[in-house]
Amino acid sequence: MGVVQEMRRLADRTPPGRDRQVDLLRAIAITAVVIGHWLAVFVLVTPDGSVRAGNVLEVVPWTRPLTWLFQVMPVFFLVGGYANAASLTACRDRGGDAAGWVLRRTDRLIRPTTMLLAVLTGTALVARAVGADPGLVGTAVWAAGIPLWFLVAYLAVVVLTPLTHALHCRYGLAVPAVLVVLVGAGDAARLALGVPLAAVANFLFAWLAVHQLGFAWQDGRLRARPGVGLPMAGIGLITLVVLTVAGPYPISMVGLTGEQIQNTSPPTLALLALAAAQTGLALAFHGPATRWLRRPRPWTVVVAVNSVIMTLFLWHMTAAVLGALALYRTGWLADPPGSAGWLLMRLPWLVVLTVILGVLVVAFGPVERHAGTHRAPGTAAGAPAGVLTVLGMCGVVAGILGIAVPGPGQRDLPGMALLAYFAGAAVVRLARRRT
């Protein structure tokens, strides 16, 4: 069966009670992430053949307000909260437990990530063996692994979902309210002390707060109607303007080198204000979006995108690295960022990267689709599987952190981090076999 026919079949089999807007928001968000990253990265080949790479936002200031449109990480956590609440509730209704649910839910995250890291590691080792510059190899691996930042936070949120959902069932919207206060306290400490580590807990608190909003949407505590969504969006937007224009927070919703405070590293109240605005818009336009998605064609496209969403996310920066290599000697990368020539080249740049990403999706998409259709039980086999799950997840998260944290200056492969990740992934796989 062809891919198109398979997507149509999946679309036709959509359960009647599924909230299709959740899938639409996820598809829109991944599109914004991919295009946003591709537009934000610049590669400049100088006349002497040397290569400079960096972030357009750091050298072209007028692009920073555009991050209010392209910063859609909150949307992922919002719809993730909705989907995780629905999935966990269904699992428990079938008699499943928390460990079994975590193993099943993280399978589609870990399998494609393992493939990405295996390919990057193997390619880097081959490149080093044939004499490639270690610094260039390290930078390329780091750039291709940029999406892993998000995965650390999302994995942590998924693993904590059984606990946070229980808190939601008992305390409702008081939970995200408390988390927002904690984020504000972290921001205040960071601004007062000038020490970024003062707010390091915001990496967890902020994303948990948005995830909790997804819980509230799923069970109806946040009603998907314009009367709720539009005021929420308006308050969020006004708060965002006040915090960034009149307040101490930067305009850019993406962290920039050298800024005293960044809105993503760790997340701030300003980013939560953006999240509130995005949540409000999602609630306000739920009705029109749902009616539109009853049409076969748009819904089939949404289903197709969601079937490879992790593949798109994980491999889109690899496509950028490969695109830069492909265009190195063409002269297309000779214009400095922000210049007229550079702006004119954005469309061809996007086209080339889209073609490359399409090839990568064809090659590696089946890994994700297999994980998505692999049926895992909902009940773990007692304490051993639970312990293995915790140990494995710790190894996976620690490994991803070790890969993502060092930054573009690393000259060697993060061997210990890769070892921790692959060991953790193997332990998680063992835990799945015990369920």
N, C-alpha and C positions, 0 to 999 in steps of 0.2 A: 504494500500500500504506500502511495506517495505521501510526502510530507503534507501537501495541501489537503489531500483527502483525509489524512489522519487528524489534522487540525479541525476540519469541518465535522468529523465524527465526534471529536471531543467537545466541540461547541454544541452539537446537537444533544449530547448527553449531559449537559449542565443541569444539576439538580434545581428544581423549581424555586427552592427557598434560598438559593445562593444570592448574596448581594453583589451584583456585577460591578457596581461602582468601585468596590474595593480593588478588584482586578484592574479596572481602568486606571485608577490612581497609581497603582504600582507600575503599570506600563508607561504612564506619562512621566513618572518620577525617574524610571531608568533611562528614558529617552533624554530627559533634561540632564541627568548626570553624565551620560556619554557625550552629548554635544557640548555641555559646559566644560568638561575636562579637555576635550579636543580643542575648543576655542581658547581655553586658558593657557595651554602649554605652548611655548614657542621654541623653535629650533632654528638657530641662525648659523649658517655656514659663512665664515668670513673669507675674504679674498685669498688668504694664505692657506685655506683648507681646514682651519681649526673649527671646532663646533662649540657653540654656546647654547645652553638650554636653560629654560627657567619658566617662571610664572608671569604671564602677561599682566596680571593684576598688580604686580610689584613695580612694573615699569611704565604702565599706561593707566594713570589714576582714574581717568573717566570711565573705565570699565567696571569699577568697584560697585557702583549701585546696581549693576546687572546681576550681582550675586543674590539680590533679593528675589529674582526670578529663578535662578538656576540652583540655589541652595535648597534642595528638596529632601535632604536626609530626614527631616522631621516627618515627611509624608511616609517614608518607609516604616518608621517606628509607629506611626498612627495606624496604618493599615495592618502592620504586623501585630499590633495589640488586638485589633479587631479579629484578625484571622486566628491568632493564638488562643484568644478566649473561646472562640467558636470551636476550635479543634480540641482544646483541653476539655471543654464541657462535654463534647461528643464522646471523647475517650473515656471519661469517667462514667458517662451514662452506659457505656458498654462494659463497665467493670474494670477498666484499665487503671494503672497507677502512674505516679509522676515520673519515675525513672523510665518506664516504657514509653511514655509520651515524649520525654526529652530525646530519647534515642531516635525515635521516629521523626521528630520534628527537625532535628539537626542533621539528619542523613543527607538531605538535599543541599545543605550548606557545606558539609565537610567533604563529601565526595568530589564535587567540582573543584574545590579548593586544593585538595590533595593532588588532583591531576595538574592544576596550574603550577603548583610548587614543584612537582616532579619534573615537568617539562622545563621550567625555568632553571632548575638545578642542573639537569642534564645538559641543557644548552650552554649554560655558563661554564660548566666543566669542560665541555668540548672547545668552547671559545678560548678558555685559558690554555688548554693543551696545544692549540695551534698558534699560540703567541699573541693573542689579543691583549690590549692594554688592560691591566687589572682594574684601574680606576673606571675606565669606560664600561667594563663588564659589570662592576658593582653598581654604577649609576643606572645602567639599563635594567638590571634586576630590581633595583629599588623603584624605578619609575613604573615598571610593569606590575609591581606589587603594591602600588598606592591604594588600590581598592581595599586592601586588607585592613586598613584603619577602621573602616566601617564594620567589617566583619567581627572584629574583636568586641566592639560594643554590642552588636546585635546578638552574637552568641551568648554573651553574658546575660542579656535581657531575656533571651529564650530560656536559658537554664534556670533563671530565677522566676519564670512565669508561674509555676505552681504556687510559690509563696506569694508573689505580688498579686496574683488573681484572687487568692484567699483573702488578702488584705482588702482588695477592692470589693469583694462580696460582702465584707463586714462594714467597711468604712466609706465605700463609694468615692466620691470626688474629693473627700478630705485627704486622700492619699496623694494625688498629684498636687494639691494645694500645699501640703507639708513639704513635698519635694521641691516645689518652686521656692518656698521660703529657704530651704537648705541651699539651693543654688544661689539665691540672693546673698545669703550669709557668706558663702564661699567667694562670691564676687567682691563683697565688701572687704573681706580679709585680704584678697589679692590686691585690690585698689589701695587699701590702707598700708599694707606692708610692702607692696611691690614685689611680691614673691609668687610666681605662678603656681608653685606647689601648694599654696594655701587653698586652692580651689580644685585640687586634683580629683576630689570625690565627685565633682560635677560631671566628670566623664560618665559616671553611672547615674547620678541623681537626675540630670537633665533628660537623658534618653528614657529613663524609667518613667518620668513624668509624662512624656508624650505617649509612651506605650500605654500608660494607664488611661489616657484619654481614649485610646482605641477600645479598651475594655468598656468604658462608659458608653461609647457609641454602640458597641455590639449589644449591650443589654438594655439599651433604651434610656439610660440616665442622661445621655446627651441625645436629644431628639434631632433627627436628620430633617430639618425643615428651615425655611428662610428666616422665620421668626427667632430662631435660636442661632443659626449660623451667621447671618449678616451682622448682628450686633457683636458677636464674638470676633468676627473678622475685622470689623471696624475698630474695636477696642485694641485688638492685637496690633493692627497697623499704626494706630495713633501712638500706642506705647512704644513701638519700634522706632518711630520718627523721633519721639521725645528722647529716648535713650541714646540714639545715635547722633542726632543733629544737635540737641541741647545737652545731652548727657556725656558720660565718659567713654562710651563704647564706639568702636570704629564703624564706619559705614559698611565695610566689606563683611559679608557673612561667611567668608572663607579666611582662614588664618594666613597672615602675611609675615614674612621674616622681618624682625626688628620692631614690630609693634609691641608696646608695653602690655596691652591686653588684646587677646584675640577672641573672636566669637565662637570658635570651634575647638580650641586647644587650651583649656577645656571649654565646653559649651557655657554660654552666659545667659543672663536674663534677656538680653537682646535676641538671642537665637530662640528662646522660648516664646518671646513676643511674636516672632515670625511664625513659629509653630502654631500659635493660637490663631493667627490670621489664616494660615493654610487650613487648619482644622475647620474654622468657621466657613470658609469657602466650600470645603468638601461637604459639610452638612447642608449648606444653603442650596447647592446645586444637585443634591442627591436625586430629587425627583426627575428633572430633565435628563440627567445622565442615565438613570435607570431606564427611562422610556426609550432613549436613543439606542441603548445597548440591547434592546429586544430585537433590533434588526440583525439579521444573520451576518452581514458582511463586517460591520464594525466589531461585533462580538467575536467573530472568528479571528480577526486581527489581534484583538486583546488576548484571546486564548493562546494564539501563536507566540506572542511576545512573552507572556507569562510562563510558557513551557520551557523557555531558555533564558529566563531572566537572570539567573545567577551566572550563566555562561557569558551573557552580554556584559554584566557588571564586572566579572573577574578578568575578562580578556580584553576589555576596550582599551586599556592603557598599553597592553602588549601590542595591540594594533597600531597605537601611536608610535611606539618604538620601532616597529617594523616599517611603518610609513616613512619615518625620518630616514631610516637606512635606505629605503627604496628611492627616496628623492634626494639623497645626499649629493649626487653629481648632476642633477638636472638644472640647477640654478633657481629652483622654486623656493629655496630656503635662504635666499640672499638678502631679503629685505628686512630691516629691523622692525620689531613689533611696534604697532601703532602708526606706521607709515602707510601711505596710500597703496603702495605695492603690496605690502603685507595684508592689508584689508581686502584687496582684490583677490588674493590667493586663498582666502579663507574657504570659499566654496569649493575650489578644486581640492584643497586639503581635506575637507570633510568627505568629499566623494571618494578619494583614494582610501581614506581610513575606513569608510563604510564598506568598501569592497573587501578590504583585508579582514575586517571584523566578520563579514559574512562568511568568508572562508573558514575562519576560526570557529564560528558557530556551527557550521556544517561538520567540522572535524570533531569538536568537543561537546556539542550540544547533546548528543546521545548519552553522555555520561550523566548529565543532569536529568534527562528524561527517564533514564533507568532508575536513578535514585528516587525520582518522584513517583514512579509506579511500583517500586519495591515495597511489598507489603510487610510491615513490621508489626508484631503483636503489640498490644497496648499494655501488657503486664510484664514487668521484669521478674526474673526468676530469683526472688528473694534478695537478701542483703548483698551477696557477691556481685550481682549485676549492678546494683546501686552504687557500690564502692567503685567498681570498674568505671562506671559512667562518670563519677566525680573525678577520679584520677585522670581518665582520658581527656575530659574537658579541660582540666587544669593544664595538661600538657599541650593541648591544641591552642588554648588562649595564650599561654606563655610563649609558645613557639611563634605565633603570629606577632605578638608584641616585639619579640626579639628581632624579627625580620623588618618590621615597619619602623621601629623607633630610631635606629641609627641614622637614617637620613641619607641624602644622595652622596655624601662624602665617603661612604664606606668603600674600601678597596678590596675587601675579601668577601667571599660568601659567608653569611652568618651560619656557620656550621652547627654550632650548639643549638641555635634556635630552630634550624631545620630538623635536627635530630629530635628535639623536644616535640616539635609538631608531628613528625611522622610516627614517633612512639605513641603520642597521645591518640592520634587517629587510629593506630593499630589496636590500642586498648579499647577505644570506643567500638571498633568493629567486633572485637572479641565480646564485649558486653552485649552487642546486638545478637550475636550468635547464642548467647545464654538466655535470650528472652523467648 
